[in-house]
Amino acid sequence: MVFYNFEEYDDPTLYDKENEQYMPELPFLQKWASNTQGTIIDLACGTGRITIPLATNGCKLIGVDIHEGMLNEAKKKASNLDLPIKWVEQDCTKLNLTTKSNFIYSVGNTFQHFLTNQLQDEFLSSVHKHLEISGIFIFGTRFPSVEELLQPSTEEYWRTYTDSETLQIVDLYTISHYDSLNQIQHYTTNRKYKNNDGQIVDEKSTKISLRYVFPKEMERLLFYNGFEIIAVYQDWNETPATNDSYGLVYVCKKISK
């Protein structure tokens, strides 16, 4: 089994084209950040999609990611804005930072990248070690709904966007297969680039595997690793979670040394 699957992130420019303008987490995290003293840690920060806006709003941040290419793109963007963010290339399951924080967060459904029980525990242990007592950890993950897990294994239309450089229309399609025994969804994303006449002129595919965790399983997992769940929402607008949710946002507090 491949524990770290980076294919979706090997082209940081493409990642930003598809994700940089999408920041539903920002107002919620800014609210928590405004009440936090000291340095905030963004785990699996990628190209700084949330790190940079928070720093622009005056927060002191450390951005951590294992992917050198994504981190280099983040450094370049922060440098262009003259933002004093500290960027650290480290594995988030084996963090070794020289500071502790009152507030750590991880966005982009990062938790789903840890595909085994051991990796989930190592990640949460790393977070716990770098939080002050009563410090806050916030992260989001997809809800393992029936609709999400039992998608057909045929190519399904997802969404369309316009390439900011070429102005080509890009249609995104996905193919998925859920491995029930390991609770892992294997995704293929197909991108179809069209010219002005609507003809497909290029195609690109990437693969990624994501672990799903059920809510009661997550409760036990967080408690075992020294966290108290303060709140659970289905989105970053603080909407209460329901059986029809597509996502889960956890607000946790460190409760043990």
C-alpha positions in Angstrom: 0.0 0.0 0.0 1.2 3.5 -0.8 1.0 5.6 2.3 1.9 8.9 0.8 0.3 9.7 -2.6 1.5 13.0 -4.0 0.3 12.8 -7.6 -2.4 15.4 -7.0 0.3 17.8 -5.7 3.1 17.3 -8.2 2.0 20.3 -10.2 1.7 23.2 -7.7 0.6 25.6 -10.4 -2.2 23.4 -11.4 -3.2 22.9 -7.8 -3.5 26.7 -7.3 -5.5 27.1 -10.5 -8.0 24.6 -9.2 -8.0 25.5 -5.5 -6.5 28.9 -4.7 -9.7 30.9 -4.9 -11.6 28.4 -2.8 -11.3 29.5 0.8 -14.4 28.6 2.8 -12.3 27.9 5.9 -10.8 31.4 6.2 -13.5 33.3 8.1 -13.9 30.5 10.6 -10.2 30.1 11.2 -9.7 33.9 11.3 -12.2 34.1 14.2 -10.2 31.5 16.2 -6.9 33.1 15.2 -7.9 36.5 16.4 -8.3 35.1 19.9 -4.9 33.3 19.8 -1.7 34.5 21.3 1.6 33.6 19.7 2.4 31.5 16.7 -0.2 29.5 14.8 0.8 26.3 13.0 -0.7 25.3 9.6 -0.1 21.6 9.0 0.0 20.3 5.4 -0.1 23.9 4.3 0.4 23.2 0.6 1.0 26.3 -1.4 -0.2 28.5 1.5 -3.9 28.7 0.4 -5.0 29.6 4.0 -1.6 30.4 5.6 -1.0 33.4 3.4 -4.4 35.1 3.9 -4.1 34.6 7.7 -0.6 36.1 7.7 -1.9 39.0 5.6 -4.5 39.6 8.3 -1.6 40.0 10.9 -1.3 36.5 12.3 2.1 34.9 13.0 2.4 31.6 11.3 4.4 28.5 10.6 3.5 26.5 7.5 4.5 22.8 7.5 4.3 20.5 4.5 6.2 17.4 3.3 6.0 18.2 -0.4 8.9 20.4 -1.5 7.3 21.6 -4.7 4.1 22.9 -2.9 6.2 24.5 -0.2 8.5 26.3 -2.7 5.4 27.7 -4.4 4.1 28.9 -1.0 7.5 30.5 -0.2 7.5 32.3 -3.6 3.9 33.7 -3.1 4.7 34.8 0.5 7.9 36.5 -0.6 6.1 38.4 -3.3 3.8 39.8 -0.5 6.7 40.3 1.9 5.1 38.1 4.6 7.3 36.7 7.4 5.9 33.2 7.4 8.2 30.4 8.5 8.0 27.5 6.1 9.1 24.1 7.3 9.5 20.9 5.2 8.6 18.1 7.5 6.4 15.0 7.7 3.3 15.9 9.7 3.3 12.5 11.4 6.8 13.1 12.7 6.8 16.8 13.6 9.9 18.2 15.2 9.4 21.9 15.6 11.1 24.2 18.1 7.9 25.8 19.3 4.5 25.0 20.8 1.3 26.7 19.8 -2.1 27.5 21.2 -3.7 26.9 17.8 -2.9 24.3 15.2 -5.1 23.7 12.2 -5.2 21.5 9.1 -7.4 22.1 6.1 -8.1 20.5 2.7 -9.3 17.2 4.2 -5.6 16.5 5.0 -6.6 13.9 7.7 -7.8 11.6 4.9 -4.2 11.3 3.6 -3.2 9.2 6.6 -4.4 5.8 5.3 -3.6 3.5 8.3 -4.4 3.5 12.0 -0.7 3.9 12.8 -0.4 7.0 10.6 -3.5 8.6 12.1 -2.2 8.1 15.6 1.3 9.4 14.6 -0.3 12.5 13.1 -2.5 13.2 16.1 0.4 12.5 18.5 2.5 15.1 16.6 -0.2 17.7 16.9 -0.7 16.9 20.6 3.1 17.3 21.2 3.2 20.7 19.6 0.0 22.1 21.4 0.0 23.9 24.7 -2.3 22.5 27.3 -5.9 23.5 26.4 -4.6 24.5 22.9 -7.0 24.2 20.0 -6.7 21.9 17.0 -9.1 22.3 14.1 -9.4 20.1 11.1 -11.8 19.0 8.4 -12.5 15.7 6.7 -15.2 14.3 4.4 -18.2 12.7 5.9 -18.4 9.0 4.9 -21.9 9.2 3.5 -23.5 6.5 1.5 -23.6 8.8 -1.5 -19.9 9.6 -1.2 -18.7 6.1 -0.7 -20.8 4.3 -3.2 -20.1 6.4 -6.2 -20.2 4.5 -9.5 -16.9 3.2 -10.8 -17.5 4.9 -14.2 -16.4 8.3 -15.1 -18.6 11.0 -13.6 -18.7 14.7 -14.3 -17.5 16.8 -11.4 -17.1 20.5 -12.3 -15.7 23.0 -14.9 -13.3 25.9 -14.6 -11.4 28.2 -16.9 -7.6 28.0 -17.0 -6.3 31.4 -15.9 -3.3 31.3 -18.2 -4.6 29.6 -21.4 -8.3 30.6 -20.9 -9.2 27.0 -21.9 -12.3 25.5 -20.5 -11.4 22.5 -18.3 -14.0 19.8 -17.5 -13.2 17.6 -14.5 -14.4 14.1 -14.2 -13.8 11.5 -11.5 -13.7 7.7 -11.2 -13.8 6.2 -7.7 -13.6 2.8 -6.1 -14.2 2.3 -2.3 -12.2 -0.4 -0.5 -14.6 -1.2 2.4 -12.1 -3.3 4.4 -9.5 -0.5 4.6 -12.1 2.4 4.4 -10.1 3.9 1.5 -11.6 5.6 -1.5 -9.3 5.4 -4.6 -9.9 8.4 -6.9 -8.9 9.2 -10.4 -9.4 12.8 -11.6 -9.5 13.3 -15.4 -9.1 16.8 -16.7 -10.3 17.5 -20.3 -9.0 20.8 -21.8 -11.2 22.3 -24.5 -10.5 25.0 -27.2 -12.9 27.8 -28.2 -14.8 25.3 -30.4 -15.4 22.9 -27.5 -13.0 20.3 -28.9 -10.8 18.4 -26.4 -7.2 19.4 -27.1 -5.5 17.8 -24.1 -6.1 15.5 -21.2 -4.5 14.9 -17.8 -5.2 12.4 -15.1 -4.1 12.1 -11.5 -4.8 9.6 -8.8 -5.2 9.9 -5.0 -6.3 7.6 -2.2 -8.2 8.9 0.8 -9.1 7.2 4.2 -12.6 7.8 5.5 -13.4 7.8 9.3 -16.8 7.4 10.8 -17.9 9.9 13.5 -17.9 7.4 16.4 -14.6 6.1 15.3 -13.2 9.6 15.2 -14.5 10.3 18.8 -12.5 7.3 20.1 -9.5 8.2 18.0 -9.3 11.8 19.3 -9.9 10.8 22.9 -7.3 8.1 22.7 -4.8 10.7 21.5 -5.5 13.3 24.3 -8.2 15.5 22.7 -11.6 16.7 23.8 -14.1 17.4 20.9 -15.5 20.9 21.6 -17.7 21.1 18.5 -18.4 19.2 15.2 -19.9 21.0 12.2 -20.7 19.8 8.7 -19.0 22.8 7.1 -16.9 25.9 7.9 -20.1 28.0 8.4 -20.7 26.2 11.7 -23.7 24.3 10.3 -24.6 21.4 12.7 -23.6 18.0 11.4 -26.4 15.7 10.2 -26.8 12.3 8.6 -26.9 14.2 5.2 -23.5 16.0 5.8 -20.8 15.8 3.2 -18.0 17.1 5.5 -17.1 17.2 9.2 -15.2 20.0 10.9 -13.7 19.1 14.3 -12.8 21.7 16.9 -10.7 19.9 19.5 -8.9 20.9 22.8 -5.8 19.3 24.2 -6.7 17.8 27.5 -3.6 15.8 28.6 0.1 16.3 28.7 
